[in-house]
Amino acid sequence: MRTFELGLVFGTTIGVGVGIILAMAIAWYIMYRNKRFDRSHDTEKVCPRADNHPIRIHGSDSSTALSDSNHSRDSPRTSEWSNMPQWLEGLRRKSVASACGIPKYSYKELQKATWNFTTNIGEGAFGPVYKAQITTGQTVAVKVLATDSKQGTMEFLTEVLLLGRLHHRNLVNLMGYCAERGLHMLVYVYMSNGSLASHLYNEKPEPLTWNLRVQIALDVARGLEYLHYGAVPPVVHRDIKSSNILLDHFMKARVADFGISRQEKTALHSSSDIKGTFGYVDPEYISTSIFTKKSDVYSFGVLLFELMSGKNAQKNLMEYVEFVALGVEDNEGWEEIADPRLEGKFDVQQLNFMGGLAYNCVNPVSRKRPSMREIVLALSEIRKPRNLETYRVITEETTFELDLQGTFDSSLTER
Ligand SMILES: Nc1ncnc2c1ncn2[C@@H]1O[C@H](COP(=O)(O)OP(=O)(O)OP(=O)(O)O)[C@@H](O)[C@H]1O
């Protein structure tokens, strides 16, 4: 019996010992592989998983009311993974690396492609933008994020992952990134016809035709509709304005500047955390500090008035709109606002419908504004000259009412 007990103790000790040695060997092997993975820069792609890392759709602003976009922050997996030892976290990253598929460019590649960063095409709040020709022969735009950025590389990569997931013909899609030498760069599709602002404000000789303006409005609406309803998690843009609408070779409009942290951007009031661009910011957001999809709708309404009037939103456009609205009655009167550069060449009915739609978008009460889905539907019908009657029927049947002086029935709308 005693011999049996001794054997049992001996056997257990050996078993535990072998188990510990085995576990240590496995841990060492995983760490070794992980290190090798981290070293292999050349083929590395962005790898943090959005559903495991808190995604700051637009900075660390916790007031964002778009609960869906904060979904990952509270997901059970976040806390599960955040307690993981570093070596296992590294292994997890490796396991999802191949799924990311966002090309990584080296600093040298982009340095060469931009002729040593001499091909500057503009400067935004994030930093300079360069035109570049990459090795495939494709022309791209390289946005260098400001070097004083407080954003860490991991946060940057998380955002790149989010941006890389967003693909739509009306978005300026991300083509790659670079995170090297303390610099963060984003590589975008090049938009050869510049910004909508540059076309509206006399920088280009030819004024935009009315039909093109309607098409641009619809393009932008579709891009925003995708961000609000097609993206997972949904994305609120937070800075819709004419300089963030870019035009491609075929004058197709695409929404730019979505999904990047806004903490570096100019706050409207130094004492508050309100972000956005003067002239476009939802007044309800200013008073509540809560940003919703409807805040994007407000900015889109301002953009529609900009398209109709050719007036700069940052130069008292909305005061002018309120003045013109006083003379609007029974769907008529918005023609007063028409851009003089159109020289009267526009469809009065279409312009009046667009005026009514825009006015609903800028309703001070956010829940009375239409959703981007409703806006796309309305603009698609406005665009078809013979379908204004159909448009009226659709708007009536879908319970919202395009009442120029009134508001949308909020039964279809949401925050
Ligand atoms: N993909 C692109 N293709 C062509 N030009 C671009 C592209 N992205 C940006 N630009 C140009 O670079 C300039 C700066 O753009 P950026 O988006 O950084 O700033 P912004 O939108 O003008 O201002 P802010 O950062 O305050 O919103 C703009 O003139 C824009 O037209």
Ligand as a Chemical Component Dictionary entry (heavy atoms), coordinates in Angstrom:
data_LIG
# 
_chem_comp.id                   LIG 
_chem_comp.type                 NON-POLYMER 
_chem_comp.pdbx_formal_charge   0 
_chem_comp.three_letter_code    LIG 
# 
loop_
_chem_comp_atom.comp_id 
_chem_comp_atom.atom_id 
_chem_comp_atom.alt_atom_id 
_chem_comp_atom.type_symbol 
_chem_comp_atom.charge 
_chem_comp_atom.model_Cartn_x 
_chem_comp_atom.model_Cartn_y 
_chem_comp_atom.model_Cartn_z 
_chem_comp_atom.pdbx_ordinal 
LIG N1  N1  N 0 -8.103  62.294 -52.361 1  
LIG C1  C1  C 0 -7.815  63.537 -52.743 2  
LIG N2  N2  N 0 -7.640  63.815 -54.044 3  
LIG C2  C2  C 0 -7.346  65.079 -54.451 4  
LIG N3  N3  N 0 -7.215  66.126 -53.614 5  
LIG C3  C3  C 0 -7.381  65.900 -52.297 6  
LIG C4  C4  C 0 -7.673  64.603 -51.792 7  
LIG N4  N4  N 0 -7.790  64.691 -50.443 8  
LIG C5  C5  C 0 -7.585  65.987 -50.133 9  
LIG N5  N5  N 0 -7.342  66.719 -51.231 10 
LIG C6  C6  C 0 -7.101  68.172 -51.274 11 
LIG O1  O1  O 0 -6.189  68.505 -50.258 12 
LIG C7  C7  C 0 -6.617  69.675 -49.576 13 
LIG C8  C8  C 0 -6.630  69.446 -48.082 14 
LIG O2  O2  O 0 -7.569  68.426 -47.803 15 
LIG P1  P1  P 0 -7.958  68.023 -46.330 16 
LIG O3  O3  O 0 -9.052  67.027 -46.440 17 
LIG O4  O4  O 0 -6.748  67.619 -45.573 18 
LIG O5  O5  O 0 -8.440  69.379 -45.678 19 
LIG P2  P2  P 0 -9.775  70.201 -45.886 20 
LIG O6  O6  O 0 -10.915 69.267 -46.021 21 
LIG O7  O7  O 0 -9.554  71.179 -46.990 22 
LIG O8  O8  O 0 -9.871  70.999 -44.517 23 
LIG P3  P3  P 0 -10.170 70.384 -43.084 24 
LIG O9  O9  O 0 -9.083  69.465 -42.746 25 
LIG O10 O10 O 0 -10.242 71.573 -42.215 26 
LIG O11 O11 O 0 -11.468 69.650 -43.179 27 
LIG C9  C9  C 0 -7.964  70.063 -50.140 28 
LIG O12 O12 O 0 -7.790  71.165 -50.973 29 
LIG C10 C10 C 0 -8.413  68.900 -50.951 30 
LIG O13 O13 O 0 -9.035  69.355 -52.118 31 
# 
loop_
_chem_comp_bond.comp_id 
_chem_comp_bond.atom_id_1 
_chem_comp_bond.atom_id_2 
_chem_comp_bond.value_order 
_chem_comp_bond.pdbx_ordinal 
LIG N1  C1  SING 1  
LIG C1  N2  SING 2  
LIG C1  C4  DOUB 3  
LIG N2  C2  DOUB 4  
LIG C2  N3  SING 5  
LIG N3  C3  DOUB 6  
LIG C3  C4  SING 7  
LIG C3  N5  SING 8  
LIG C4  N4  SING 9  
LIG N4  C5  DOUB 10 
LIG C5  N5  SING 11 
LIG N5  C6  SING 12 
LIG C6  O1  SING 13 
LIG C6  C10 SING 14 
LIG O1  C7  SING 15 
LIG C7  C8  SING 16 
LIG C7  C9  SING 17 
LIG C8  O2  SING 18 
LIG O2  P1  SING 19 
LIG P1  O3  DOUB 20 
LIG P1  O4  SING 21 
LIG P1  O5  SING 22 
LIG O5  P2  SING 23 
LIG P2  O6  DOUB 24 
LIG P2  O7  SING 25 
LIG P2  O8  SING 26 
LIG O8  P3  SING 27 
LIG P3  O9  DOUB 28 
LIG P3  O10 SING 29 
LIG P3  O11 SING 30 
LIG C9  O12 SING 31 
LIG C9  C10 SING 32 
LIG C10 O13 SING 33 
# 
